[in-house]
């Protein structure tokens, strides 16, 4: 009798417990700083090479919508290169956080931007998808947390 009651209780709990168990198995684990540093560097290389489809594939759903598709990413690359030129020297590459989100931070000297170093940033969400990009003079780059 007890076994039958226990079986019935387990069967009754399945509709509640099963979705939670499945969600736990399919959740994307957070990426480490080391993993995102590698991804950030790769995405920077893709970005400068005009491999917009590779960059686009790593954007969050909201960032994809805001980017204007693969053509929008290509236009962004063109605008960036026209504004700052090519990187002559990388000064520093690291991961940090701003507003709790992980950022790939690349500081460098560029041929068309000679006043001071420029900082290029990919901002990642908790799943490792890019939710934003930032570029600008080091003196105007928002400080990390």
N, C-alpha and C positions, 0 to 999 in steps of 0.2 A: 504494500500500500504506500509506504513512504517513497519507494523508488518511483512509483507511478506519479505521485504528487510532485516529486522533484523534477521528473521529466516534463510534466505539464507546466511547472513554473519556468523551466528553461525555455520551453517552446514559446511560452507567453512573453518572455523577455527578449526573444530574438528580434522582433520588429524594431525594438528600441536600440538594442546593442549592436546589431549588424551594421547599420549605416555608420555608426561611430567607428567601429573596427575597420570598415572599408576605407573610410576617410583617412584614418591614421596610416593605413598602408599606402595610400596614393598621394599623401602630402609630400610636397617637394621639400627636402631638407634645406636649411639655410646654407648658403655658400660661405666658405671661410674667406678671410681677407686675402690669403695666398691664392685661392682659386679665382677670386674676382680681380686680383692684380693681373693674373695671366689673361683672363678674359678681357679686361680693360685694355691691355696692351694690344691684344689681337684685334679688338674692335677699332682701336685707334688706327692700326695698320690698314684694316679694311676700309675705314672711313677715308683715309688719305688716298688709298688706291682706287676709290670710287666703287668699291664692292658693296653697293648700297643694299642689295638683297641680303647679304650676310649681316649687315648692321640692322636692317629692318627686322630680321628674324629674331633678334635679341631684345627688341623693344617690348615694353608692356603694351597691353591692349589700348590703354589711353594714349600712350606715346605714339603708337602706330597711327592712331586717328589724327593726332596733332601734327605728325610729321608730313602728312600729305602723300603717303605712299612711298614707294621706292624712288619715284621721280622727285619727291620732296626732299628725300635724303640726299640725292645727287645734287640738287640745287643748293642745299645747305653746305655740301662739300665745296662746290664752286665759289660760294660766297665767302667761306672761311679762307680758302686759298687766295682769293683775290684781296682779301682784307689783310692777311698776315704773312702771306708767302709761305716758304718752306721752312721747316725746322732745321736750323744750323747746328744746334747743340741742345741736348736734353740736360737740364740742370738737376732735376729730381723727379722721381716716379715713386708714388706711394699710395697707400690706402688710408683714408681717414673717414670720419663721420661728421655729418652736418644734419641737424634736426633728427638725429637717430638713424639716418640712412647712410649706408656705405657709399663712399665715393672713390673712384679711381682719379687720382690727381697727377697730372703730368705738367711739369713746369719746364719751359724751354725758351731759347732765343730763336727768333724767326727772322727771315730775311727782310720782310716788309713791316716788321714791328720792332723797331730798334730802341725805343725809349726805355723799355724795361722788359723783364721776362713776361711771357704770356702763360697763363694757366689754362689747361684744357681739362675738363672734368666730365666723367660719366657718373650719373647718380643712379644707384641700384636700389630696387625694392627688396623686401625680405625674401623673395624667390630668386633673386639674381637677375631680374629683368631690368632693363634700363627704363627709368621713369623721367630722366631729364639729362640735358647736356648743358654745360656751361663753358664759356670761353671769355677771357678778358685779361687785362693787365693784372699782374700779381697784387699791386697795391689796392685794387678794387675787388679782389676775389673775397667772397664771404669767408670769414674765419671758421675753421672746423669747431666742433663741439669741444 
